[in-house]
Amino acid sequence: MKGACISPGLAIVAALLLGGCAAAPPQPESMRDPSADFAAYSTYGWAPSPGVSGTDQPLLLLDQNIRRAIAAEMQRRGYAESADDPDLRMAYDTASADKVESNPVRVGIGVGSWGGSFGGSVNVSSPSVRNYREGTLVIHAIDVARNAEVWQGRVSGRITNGSLEPAAVTSAVQAAMRDFPAR
């Protein structure tokens, strides 16, 4: 299973994703192993972060903010952190992709009257194409005893101006972990 590996370019993308999304909130997706007994899990730990070193402050800050937000969600759901022998190992990945948004030609026709006057109008908009970046945060829960992923949550959204603010990171993690089983 891949750990919390982040490339420097993806870290900036993830920071922007977590900083804010477009008008509609991102819709999270999750998958759960039907054979996993979440009632048997009570502790969690962390998968290694090979892409994060102590010399790259933006990556280190992003990693700390994501881990802090995941830890808060896990504790809120009744799991305790354990460095020695956890039941689950938590990991995350970030990714980004270029996307194209297309707005087609639109035609509007209006007719009306006011008093004795009658009028009408026609409006035609021109088509437009916009490029944008979409970022994705994926959180993994791995059963340590079986060495198998038992849950995955994912949230994607348009990358807009944003920052590494903990509140933005927390919001993205909460969305991704919306369906994580509570104890």
C-alpha positions in Angstrom: 0.0 0.0 0.0 1.3 3.4 -0.9 1.9 5.8 2.1 1.4 9.5 2.3 3.5 10.3 -0.7 3.3 13.8 -2.0 5.4 15.4 -4.8 6.2 19.1 -4.3 4.0 20.1 -7.2 1.1 18.1 -6.0 1.5 19.5 -2.5 0.9 23.0 -3.8 -2.1 21.8 -5.8 -3.4 20.1 -2.7 -2.9 23.2 -0.7 -5.0 25.2 -3.2 -7.6 22.5 -3.3 -7.9 22.5 0.5 -7.9 26.3 0.5 -11.2 26.6 -1.3 -13.4 25.1 -3.9 -15.8 26.5 -6.4 -19.4 27.4 -5.7 -20.8 23.8 -5.2 -19.1 21.9 -2.4 -17.2 18.8 -3.6 -19.2 15.5 -3.4 -17.1 12.9 -1.5 -16.9 9.3 -2.5 -16.0 6.3 -0.3 -15.4 2.6 -0.6 -15.5 0.1 2.3 -14.4 -3.5 2.4 -17.6 -5.4 3.3 -15.6 -8.1 5.1 -13.9 -5.5 7.5 -15.2 -5.6 11.0 -14.9 -1.9 12.1 -16.2 -2.8 15.6 -12.9 -4.7 16.1 -10.8 -1.6 15.3 -10.1 0.8 18.2 -6.7 2.4 17.4 -4.9 4.0 14.5 -1.4 5.0 13.5 0.2 6.5 10.4 1.8 5.1 7.3 5.2 6.6 6.5 5.4 9.9 4.6 8.3 9.3 2.2 7.5 12.4 0.1 7.8 14.8 3.1 11.2 15.8 4.5 12.0 18.3 7.2 13.7 20.6 4.7 10.6 21.4 2.6 8.5 23.6 4.8 5.4 23.9 2.6 5.2 20.1 2.3 5.8 19.6 6.0 3.1 22.2 6.9 0.6 20.6 4.5 1.4 17.1 5.9 1.0 18.3 9.5 -2.3 20.0 8.7 -3.7 16.9 6.9 -2.6 14.5 9.6 -4.0 16.8 12.3 -7.4 17.0 10.6 -7.4 13.2 10.0 -6.5 12.6 13.7 -9.3 14.9 14.8 -11.8 13.0 12.6 -10.6 9.6 13.9 -10.8 10.8 17.5 -14.3 12.3 16.9 -15.3 8.8 15.7 -14.0 7.0 18.8 -10.6 5.8 17.7 -7.4 6.4 19.7 -4.0 7.1 18.2 -1.4 4.4 18.9 2.2 4.5 17.7 3.1 1.0 18.8 0.6 -1.5 17.5 -2.4 0.2 15.8 -5.4 -1.7 14.3 -5.5 0.7 11.3 -2.8 2.7 9.5 -3.9 5.9 8.0 -2.4 7.3 4.8 -3.4 9.9 2.2 -2.5 10.9 -1.4 -3.0 14.1 -3.3 -3.3 14.5 -7.1 -4.3 17.1 -9.6 -5.4 17.2 -13.2 -6.1 19.8 -15.9 -9.8 20.0 -16.9 -11.7 21.9 -19.5 -15.1 23.5 -18.9 -17.3 24.2 -21.9 -20.3 26.6 -22.0 -22.4 26.1 -25.1 -24.2 28.7 -27.2 -27.4 29.8 -25.5 -30.3 31.6 -27.1 -32.9 33.5 -25.1 -36.1 34.9 -26.5 -38.4 37.3 -24.6 -41.8 38.8 -25.5 -43.9 41.1 -23.4 -46.1 44.1 -23.3 -46.6 47.0 -21.0 -49.7 49.2 -21.3 -50.3 49.6 -25.1 -46.8 48.8 -26.1 -45.6 45.4 -27.3 -41.9 44.3 -27.4 -39.6 41.4 -27.9 -35.9 40.6 -27.7 -33.5 37.9 -28.7 -30.2 37.3 -26.9 -27.4 34.9 -28.1 -24.4 34.1 -25.9 -21.2 33.0 -27.4 -19.6 29.6 -26.5 -16.7 29.6 -24.1 -14.1 27.2 -23.0 -12.1 27.5 -19.8 -9.2 25.5 -18.4 -8.9 24.8 -14.7 -7.2 22.5 -12.3 -9.0 19.9 -10.2 -7.3 18.6 -7.1 -8.1 15.4 -5.3 -7.5 14.2 -1.7 -7.7 10.5 -1.0 -7.6 9.1 2.5 -6.8 5.4 3.1 -7.4 3.1 6.1 -5.3 0.0 6.1 -6.0 -3.0 8.4 -2.5 -3.7 9.9 -3.2 -7.4 10.7 -4.3 -8.2 7.1 -2.2 -5.6 5.4 -5.3 -4.7 3.3 -7.1 -1.4 2.6 -10.5 -1.5 4.3 -11.7 2.0 3.6 -11.0 4.8 1.2 -12.5 8.3 1.1 -12.0 10.7 -1.8 -12.9 14.3 -2.4 -12.2 16.4 -5.5 -12.8 20.0 -6.4 -11.8 22.9 -8.5 -8.6 24.5 -7.3 -9.0 28.2 -6.6 -6.9 30.7 -4.8 -6.4 29.3 -1.3 -3.9 28.6 1.4 -2.6 26.1 3.9 -5.0 27.3 6.5 -5.9 24.5 8.9 -9.7 25.3 8.6 -9.6 24.7 4.9 -7.7 21.5 5.3 -10.1 20.4 8.0 -13.1 21.0 5.8 -11.6 18.9 2.9 -10.7 16.0 5.3 -14.2 16.1 6.9 -15.8 15.9 3.5 -13.5 13.0 2.5 -14.1 11.1 5.8 -17.9 11.8 5.8 -18.7 8.0 5.6 -15.9 6.7 7.8 -17.4 4.3 10.3 -17.7 5.5 13.9 -17.1 3.2 16.9 
